[in-house]
């Protein structure tokens, strides 16, 4: 779910993670108009063996942050349920479920 965004109409939008892996970026309808989010910002994957989500920054221009720490580009990082993922300086997503 989009918790914070520069575009008010994006706040509260849900991004369904049904077909994984999924690439999140500003071309998604839920992130439309978010200029600080790259077109291909992050990829979210699910590892069935561990029942764990991972996130990979795809070399985004403005960075990706998990809780308050920066994620290095192109290195998978665990994405615990309930955590907050920041795309650039303004967009915050929360992983539910």
DSSP file (Angstrom, degrees, kcal/mol; ACC not computed):
  #  RESIDUE AA STRUCTURE BP1 BP2  ACC     N-H-->O    O-->H-N    N-H-->O    O-->H-N    TCO  KAPPA ALPHA  PHI   PSI    X-CA   Y-CA   Z-CA
    1    1 A X              0   0    0      0, 0.0    93,-2.3     0, 0.0     2,-0.7   0.000 360.0 360.0 360.0 141.2    0.0    0.0    0.0
    2    2 A X  E     +A   93   0A   0     11,-2.8    10,-3.3     8,-0.3    91,-0.2  -0.726 360.0 171.5 -81.5 113.6    1.2    3.5   -0.8
    3    3 A X  E     +     0   0A   0     89,-3.0     2,-0.3    -2,-0.7    -1,-0.2   0.826  66.2  18.1 -92.0 -37.4    1.5    5.3    2.6
    4    4 A X  E     +A   92   0A   0     88,-1.4    88,-2.0     6,-0.1    -1,-0.3  -0.985  68.1 154.4-136.5 145.9    3.2    8.5    1.4
    5    5 A X        -     0   0    0     -2,-0.3    86,-0.1    86,-0.2     6,-0.1  -0.978  48.8-122.3-162.5 158.7    3.6   10.1   -2.0
    6    6 A X  S    S+     0   0    0     -2,-0.3     2,-0.7     1,-0.1    -1,-0.1   0.753 104.1  65.7 -77.0 -24.1    4.1   13.5   -3.6
    7    7 A X  S >> S-     0   0    0      1,-0.1     3,-2.2    25,-0.1     4,-0.6  -0.884  77.2-151.9-100.1 111.8    0.8   13.0   -5.6
    8    8 A X  G >4 S+     0   0    0     -2,-0.7     3,-0.9     1,-0.3    -1,-0.1   0.799  92.1  63.6 -55.1 -32.5   -2.1   12.9   -3.1
    9    9 A X  G 34 S+     0   0    0      1,-0.2    -1,-0.3    -3,-0.1    -3,-0.0   0.675  98.0  57.8 -68.6 -14.5   -4.2   10.7   -5.4
   10   10 A X  G X4 S+     0   0    0     -3,-2.2     3,-1.9     2,-0.1    -8,-0.3   0.721  80.0 104.2 -85.3 -21.8   -1.6    7.9   -5.0
   11   11 A X  T << S+     0   0    0     -3,-0.9    -8,-0.2    -4,-0.6     3,-0.1  -0.401  88.1  17.4 -65.6 131.0   -1.9    7.7   -1.2
   12   12 A X  T 3  S+     0   0    0    -10,-3.3    -1,-0.3     1,-0.3    -9,-0.1   0.300  90.1 139.8  90.6  -8.3   -3.8    4.7   -0.1
   13   13 A X    <   -     0   0    0     -3,-1.9   -11,-2.8    17,-0.2     2,-0.4  -0.404  45.6-137.1 -67.8 144.1   -3.5    2.9   -3.5
   14   14 A X        -     0   0    0    -13,-0.2     2,-0.6    -3,-0.1    16,-0.1  -0.857   7.7-155.9-104.9 138.7   -2.8   -0.8   -3.3
   15   15 A X        -     0   0    0     -2,-0.4     2,-0.3    15,-0.1     9,-0.0  -0.950  18.6-141.3-112.7 110.0   -0.2   -2.6   -5.4
   16   16 A X        -     0   0    0     -2,-0.6     2,-0.7     1,-0.1     3,-0.3  -0.540   7.2-158.1 -75.3 131.3   -1.1   -6.3   -5.8
   17   17 A X        +     0   0    0     -2,-0.3     3,-0.2     1,-0.2    -1,-0.1  -0.562  48.0 128.6-105.6  65.5    1.8   -8.6   -5.7
   18   18 A X        +     0   0    0     -2,-0.7     2,-0.8     1,-0.2    -1,-0.2   0.869  66.4  43.1 -90.2 -41.0    0.1  -11.5   -7.5
   19   19 A X  S    S-     0   0    0     -3,-0.3     2,-0.3     2,-0.0    -1,-0.2  -0.827  96.1-130.5-111.9  92.9    2.5  -12.4  -10.3
   20   20 A X  S    S+     0   0    0     -2,-0.8     2,-0.2    -3,-0.2    25,-0.1  -0.667  81.6  49.4 -95.4 148.0    6.0  -12.3   -8.9
   21   21 A X  S    S-     0   0    0     23,-0.7     2,-0.4    -2,-0.3    24,-0.2   0.524  77.8-179.9 -73.2 157.4    8.6  -11.1   -9.5
   22   22 A X  E     -E   44   0B   0     22,-2.1    22,-2.9    -2,-0.2     2,-0.5  -0.988  21.9-141.4-129.6 138.3    7.1   -7.7  -10.1
   23   23 A X  E     -E   43   0B   0     -2,-0.4     2,-0.4    20,-0.2    20,-0.2  -0.862  16.3-156.7 -98.7 128.2    8.9   -4.5  -11.1
   24   24 A X  E     +E   42   0B   0     18,-2.9    18,-1.8    -2,-0.5    17,-1.7  -0.883  30.3 131.6-106.2 136.9    7.7   -1.3   -9.4
   25   25 A X    >   -     0   0    0     -2,-0.4     3,-1.8    15,-0.2    14,-0.3  -0.958  68.7 -76.3-167.5 179.7    8.2    2.1  -11.0
   26   26 A X  T 3  S+     0   0    0     12,-1.6     7,-0.4    -2,-0.3     8,-0.3   0.582 115.6  70.9 -70.0  -9.1    6.5    5.4  -11.9
   27   27 A X  T 3  S+     0   0    0     12,-0.5    -1,-0.3    11,-0.2     2,-0.2   0.612  75.5 100.6 -82.0 -10.8    4.8    3.8  -14.9
   28   28 A X  S X  S-     0   0    0     -3,-1.8     3,-1.6     1,-0.1     4,-0.3  -0.498  83.3-124.5 -68.6 142.0    2.4    1.8  -12.6
   29   29 A X  G >  S+     0   0    0      1,-0.3     3,-0.9     2,-0.2    -1,-0.1   0.849 111.3  57.1 -55.6 -34.0   -1.0    3.5  -12.2
   30   30 A X  G 3  S+     0   0    0      1,-0.2    -1,-0.3   -16,-0.1   -17,-0.2   0.647 115.3  36.2 -73.2 -14.6   -0.6    3.5   -8.4
   31   31 A X  G X  S+     0   0    0     -3,-1.6     3,-1.9    -6,-0.2    -1,-0.2   0.171  83.4 147.0-121.2  15.7    2.7    5.5   -8.8
   32   32 A X  T <   +     0   0    0     -3,-0.9    -5,-0.1    -4,-0.3     3,-0.1  -0.271  69.4  16.7 -58.3 132.7    1.7    7.7  -11.7
   33   33 A X  T 3  S+     0   0    0     -7,-0.4     2,-1.4     1,-0.2    -1,-0.3   0.449  81.3 134.9  86.1   1.0    3.3   11.2  -11.6
   34   34 A X    X   -     0   0    0     -3,-1.9     3,-1.7    -8,-0.3    -1,-0.2  -0.663  30.8-177.4 -85.2  90.9    5.9   10.3   -9.0
   35   35 A X  T 3  S+     0   0    0     -2,-1.4    -1,-0.2     1,-0.3    -9,-0.1   0.745  76.2  58.6 -64.7 -26.1    8.8   12.0  -10.7
   36   36 A X  T 3  S+     0   0    0     -3,-0.1     2,-0.5    51,-0.1    26,-0.3   0.516  90.6  84.7 -83.5  -3.9   11.4   10.9   -8.1
   37   37 A X  S <  S-     0   0    0     -3,-1.7   -11,-0.2    -6,-0.1    -4,-0.1  -0.854  82.2-126.2 -97.8 130.4   10.6    7.2   -8.7
   38   38 A X    >   -     0   0    0     -2,-0.5   -12,-1.6     1,-0.1     3,-0.6  -0.292  21.1-113.7 -69.6 159.2   12.5    5.6  -11.6
   39   39 A X  T 3  S+     0   0    0      1,-0.3   -12,-0.5   -14,-0.3     2,-0.5   0.900 118.8  25.0 -60.1 -41.0   10.5    3.8  -14.4
   40   40 A X  T 3  S+     0   0    0      1,-0.1    -1,-0.3   -15,-0.1   -15,-0.2  -0.806  83.3 151.2-122.5  85.0   12.1    0.6  -13.2
   41   41 A X    <   -     0   0    0    -17,-1.7    17,-2.8    -3,-0.6    19,-0.5   0.954  59.2  -4.9 -87.3 -55.9   12.9    1.3   -9.6
   42   42 A X  E     -EF  24  57B   0    -18,-1.8   -18,-2.9    15,-0.2     2,-0.4  -0.942  52.8-141.3-139.1 159.4   12.7   -2.0   -7.7
   43   43 A X  E     -EF  23  56B   0     13,-2.2    13,-2.2    -2,-0.3     2,-0.5  -0.988  14.8-155.2-119.8 134.2   11.9   -5.6   -8.2
   44   44 A X  E     -EF  22  55B   0    -22,-2.9   -22,-2.1    -2,-0.4   -23,-0.7  -0.936  16.0-178.9-111.1 130.9   10.0   -7.6   -5.6
   45   45 A X  E     - F   0  54B   0      9,-2.5     9,-2.2    -2,-0.5     2,-0.4  -0.819  18.6-142.4-122.8 162.2   10.5  -11.4   -5.5
   46   46 A X  E     - F   0  53B   0     -2,-0.3     2,-0.8     7,-0.2     7,-0.2  -0.997   5.9-153.4-127.7 129.1    9.0  -14.2   -3.3
   47   47 A X  E >>> - F   0  52B   0      5,-2.9     4,-1.5    -2,-0.4     5,-1.4  -0.873   5.1-165.5-101.4 103.6   11.1  -17.2   -2.3
   48   48 A X  T 345S+     0   0    0     -2,-0.8    -1,-0.2     1,-0.2     5,-0.0   0.844  84.4  61.2 -58.7 -35.7    8.7  -20.1   -1.7
   49   49 A X  T 345S+     0   0    0      1,-0.2    -1,-0.2     3,-0.1    -2,-0.0   0.845 121.5  23.2 -62.1 -33.7   11.3  -22.2    0.1
   50   50 A X  T <45S-     0   0    0     -3,-0.9    -1,-0.2     2,-0.2    -2,-0.2   0.452  98.6-129.2-109.2  -4.0   11.7  -19.6    2.8
   51   51 A X  T  <5 +     0   0    0     -4,-1.5     2,-0.4     1,-0.2    -3,-0.2   0.877  64.5 138.3  54.1  40.2    8.3  -17.9    2.4
   52   52 A X  E   < -F   47   0B   0     -5,-1.4    -5,-2.9    28,-0.1     2,-0.3  -0.939  50.5-139.9-122.4 136.4   10.3  -14.6    2.3
   53   53 A X  E     -F   46   0B   0     26,-0.5    26,-2.8    -2,-0.4     2,-0.3  -0.671  20.4-166.2 -84.9 147.2    9.9  -11.5    0.1
   54   54 A X  E     -FG  45  78B   0     -9,-2.2    -9,-2.5    -2,-0.3     2,-0.4  -0.946   6.2-151.7-129.7 156.3   13.1   -9.9   -1.2
   55   55 A X  E     -FG  44  77B   0     22,-2.5    22,-2.1    -2,-0.3     2,-0.4  -0.974   5.4-166.0-128.2 142.3   13.6   -6.5   -2.9
   56   56 A X  E     -F   43   0B   0    -13,-2.2   -13,-2.2    -2,-0.4     2,-0.4  -0.990  18.8-136.6-129.8 122.7   16.2   -5.4   -5.4
   57   57 A X  E     -Fh  42  73B   0     15,-0.5    17,-3.3    -2,-0.4   -15,-0.2  -0.671  14.8-149.1 -73.4 127.2   17.0   -1.8   -6.3
   58   58 A X        -     0   0    0    -17,-2.8   -16,-0.1    -2,-0.4    -1,-0.1  -0.050  60.0 -75.0 -92.6  33.2   17.4   -1.8  -10.1
   59   59 A X  S    S-     0   0    0    -18,-0.1    -1,-0.1     1,-0.1   -17,-0.1   0.837  71.9-171.5  79.9  33.7   19.9    1.0  -10.1
   60   60 A X        -     0   0    0    -19,-0.5     3,-0.2     1,-0.1    -1,-0.1  -0.157  28.0-127.1 -60.5 153.6   17.3    3.7   -9.4
   61   61 A X  S    S+     0   0    0      1,-0.2    -1,-0.1     2,-0.1   -24,-0.1   0.893 105.0  32.8 -68.6 -41.9   18.3    7.3   -9.6
   62   62 A X  S    S-     0   0    0    -26,-0.3    -1,-0.2     1,-0.2    26,-0.1   0.290 109.6-120.1-106.7   9.5   17.1    8.4   -6.2
   63   63 A X        -     0   0    0     -3,-0.2    25,-2.6    24,-0.1     2,-0.4   0.149  13.7-102.1  81.7 165.6   17.7    5.2   -4.2
   64   64 A X  E     -B   87   0A   0      7,-0.5     7,-2.9    23,-0.2     2,-0.4  -0.988  28.7-164.4-131.2 138.6   15.6    2.7   -2.2
   65   65 A X  E     -BC  86  70A   0     21,-2.5    21,-3.4    -2,-0.4     2,-0.6  -0.989  11.6-152.7-131.7 131.2   15.4    2.6    1.5
   66   66 A X  E >  S-BC  85  69A   0      3,-2.6     3,-2.2    -2,-0.4     2,-0.7  -0.924  80.4 -37.2-105.2 119.7   14.1   -0.2    3.8
   67   67 A X  T 3  S-     0   0    0     17,-3.2    19,-0.1    -2,-0.6    -2,-0.1  -0.572 129.0 -33.1  55.4-109.2   12.9    1.3    7.0
   68   68 A X  T 3  S+     0   0    0     -2,-0.7     2,-0.3     2,-0.1    -1,-0.3   0.440 118.7  95.6-117.2   1.8   15.6    3.9    7.3
   69   69 A X  E <  S-C   66   0A   0     -3,-2.2    -3,-2.6     1,-0.0     2,-0.1  -0.725  73.9-116.1 -98.3 143.1   18.6    2.2    5.7
   70   70 A X  E     -C   65   0A   0     -2,-0.3     2,-0.5    -5,-0.2    -5,-0.3  -0.461  21.6-137.7 -72.6 142.5   19.7    2.4    2.1
   71   71 A X        -     0   0    0     -7,-2.9    -7,-0.5    -2,-0.1     2,-0.1  -0.890  21.5-124.1 -99.3 126.1   19.5   -0.7   -0.1
   72   72 A X    >   -     0   0    0     -2,-0.5     3,-1.1     1,-0.1   -15,-0.5  -0.429  37.8 -94.4 -68.6 145.6   22.6   -1.1   -2.4
   73   73 A X  B 3  S+h   57   0B   0      1,-0.2   -15,-0.2   -17,-0.1    -1,-0.1  -0.274 100.4   5.9 -61.5 142.8   21.7   -1.5   -6.1
   74   74 A X  T 3  S+     0   0    0    -17,-3.3     2,-0.5     1,-0.1    -1,-0.2   0.645  98.1 113.3  63.6  21.5   21.3   -5.0   -7.6
   75   75 A X    <   -     0   0    0     -3,-1.1   -18,-0.4   -18,-0.2    -1,-0.1  -0.980  68.4-123.4-123.3 118.9   21.7   -6.9   -4.3
   76   76 A X        -     0   0    0     -2,-0.5     2,-0.4   -20,-0.1   -20,-0.2  -0.350  30.5-171.1 -61.4 136.0   18.6   -8.8   -3.0
   77   77 A X  E     -G   55   0B   0    -22,-2.1   -22,-2.5    -2,-0.0    -6,-0.0  -0.980  29.9-101.4-127.7 141.2   17.5   -7.7    0.5
   78   78 A X  E     -G   54   0B   0     -2,-0.4     2,-0.4   -24,-0.2   -24,-0.3  -0.330  28.8-158.8 -59.3 141.4   14.9   -9.4    2.8
   79   79 A X        -     0   0    0    -26,-2.8   -26,-0.5     4,-0.0     3,-0.1  -0.808  12.2-155.6-125.0  86.6   11.6   -7.5    2.8
   80   80 A X    >   -     0   0    0     -2,-0.4     3,-1.9     1,-0.1    15,-0.3  -0.280  29.4 -95.6 -65.2 147.3    9.7   -8.5    6.0
   81   81 A X  T 3  S+     0   0    0      1,-0.3    15,-0.2    16,-0.1    -1,-0.1  -0.354 112.1  25.7 -59.3 140.2    6.0   -8.2    6.0
   82   82 A X  T 3  S+     0   0    0     13,-3.4    -1,-0.3     1,-0.3    14,-0.1   0.322  93.1 131.8  87.0  -7.4    4.8   -5.0    7.6
   83   83 A X    <   -     0   0    0     -3,-1.9    12,-2.1    12,-0.1     2,-0.5  -0.343  55.9-122.6 -77.9 160.8    8.1   -3.2    6.7
   84   84 A X  E     - D   0  94A   0     10,-0.2   -17,-3.2    -3,-0.1     2,-0.5  -0.891  20.8-164.8-107.0 132.7    8.2    0.2    5.0
   85   85 A X  E     -BD  66  93A   0      8,-3.1     8,-3.2    -2,-0.5     2,-0.5  -0.971   5.9-155.5-119.4 121.9   10.0    0.6    1.7
   86   86 A X  E     -BD  65  92A   0    -21,-3.4   -21,-2.5    -2,-0.5     2,-0.7  -0.875   1.9-160.4-104.3 128.3   10.9    4.1    0.5
   87   87 A X  E >>  -BD  64  91A   0      4,-2.6     4,-1.2    -2,-0.5     3,-0.6  -0.914  66.9 -36.3-104.6 107.9   11.3    4.8   -3.2
   88   88 A X  T 34 S-     0   0    0    -25,-2.6   -23,-0.1    -2,-0.7   -51,-0.1  -0.341 106.6 -44.4  69.7-159.3   13.3    8.0   -3.6
   89   89 A X  T 34 S+     0   0    0      1,-0.1    -1,-0.2   -53,-0.1   -52,-0.0   0.655 132.5  26.2 -82.9 -15.1   12.7   10.9   -1.2
   90   90 A X  T <4 S+     0   0    0     -3,-0.6     2,-0.5     1,-0.1    -2,-0.1   0.694  92.3  85.9-125.4 -23.4    8.9   10.9   -1.0
   91   91 A X  E  <  - D   0  87A   0     -4,-1.2    -4,-2.6   -86,-0.1     2,-0.5  -0.759  47.7-176.5 -95.9 123.2    7.1    7.6   -1.8
   92   92 A X  E     -AD   4  86A   0    -88,-2.0   -89,-3.0    -2,-0.5   -88,-1.4  -0.976   2.2-171.1-119.6 126.7    6.7    5.1    1.1
   93   93 A X  E     -AD   2  85A   0     -8,-3.2    -8,-3.1    -2,-0.5     2,-0.5  -0.880   9.4-151.6-112.3 146.4    5.1    1.7    0.5
   94   94 A X  E     - D   0  84A   0    -93,-2.3     2,-0.6    -2,-0.3   -10,-0.2  -0.983  13.9-135.2-119.7 127.7    4.1   -0.8    3.3
   95   95 A X        -     0   0    0    -12,-2.1   -13,-3.4    -2,-0.5     2,-0.2  -0.710  29.8-168.9 -81.3 116.8    4.2   -4.6    2.6
   96   96 A X              0   0    0     -2,-0.6   -13,-0.0   -15,-0.2   -15,-0.0  -0.610 360.0 360.0-102.4 163.8    1.0   -6.0    4.1
   97   97 A X              0   0    0     -2,-0.2    -1,-0.2   -16,-0.1   -16,-0.1   0.431 360.0 360.0  95.4 360.0   -0.1   -9.6    4.6
